[in-house]
Amino acid sequence: MAGIYIHIPLCRRKCNYCDFYSCTDISLKEEILGAIGRELERRRDFLPGRQIDTIYIGGGTPSLLAPDEIGALISRVLRATL
């Protein structure tokens, strides 16, 4: 079993205490999601034969993604790990 962490680096504002990479330019959302999808494809063979039991979506503020964007992201993870 294995888990995957997907970092969504989008925030409405940058908090002073946060050490995670993030940006406040929400217009980059599609570009970031595309990059995550490409990274999933590149790492397709990283965990051969391992079942993914956890997908953690963090960030930033992943709630800035619409429900259909989160669904599409999870679908891409599942396709890349089957």
N, C-alpha and C positions, 0 to 999 in steps of 0.2 A: 504494500500500500504506500501511496505517496500523496503529498499535497502540493498545490500550486498557489503561489501568491502572485497576484496581479496588482501592480501599483498604478493607480489612476492619479496622476499628478496635478489635478485641477482643483483650484480653490477660488472662492469669491474674493478672499483676501488672504494674505500671508500672515500667519500668527507669529509673534515674536519668539515664542518658545519652541516652535517646530523646527526640527533638524532634518526632516524629510525633504527630498526634492519636490517642489511644487511650483506651479505657475498660475497666474491669475487671468491669463488670456484664454477665456472660455471658447473663443473662436477657433482654437487649436484642437478642439475635441475630436473632430473627425480624423484629423491627421494623427493624433495620438492613438486613437482606436485602430487606425490602419497599421500603425507601427507595431502595436501589440499583436495584431493578427499576423503580421509578417514574422515577428519574433517567435510566435507559437509554431509557425510552419518550419522555421529554421531549426527549432529545437525538437522537432517531431520525434527524432530517434534518441533523445536524451534519456528517456526512461522506458526503453523497450520492455514490453511484457509486464510493466508495473501498472496496477490499477490505481487510478486517481480517486481518493476517497474524500478529499477536501479541496474546494476552490475558495480561497480567501481573496476578496476584492477589497483592497485598502487604498490608502493614499495620504494625502490629498482629501478630497471630498467625493467619494464615489457616488454619493447620492445626487451629484450633479448630472449623472447619466440618466436618461429616460429608461423606463422599464424595458422597452424593446431593445435598447442598446445593451443593457445588461444581459438580456436573453440571447442576443446575437453573440455577445462575448462568451457566454457559457457554452453556446453551441460550437463556437470555434475551438474552445478548449477541448470539448468532447471529441470533435472531429480530429484534432491534432494528436489526441492521446489514444485513439482506438487502434 
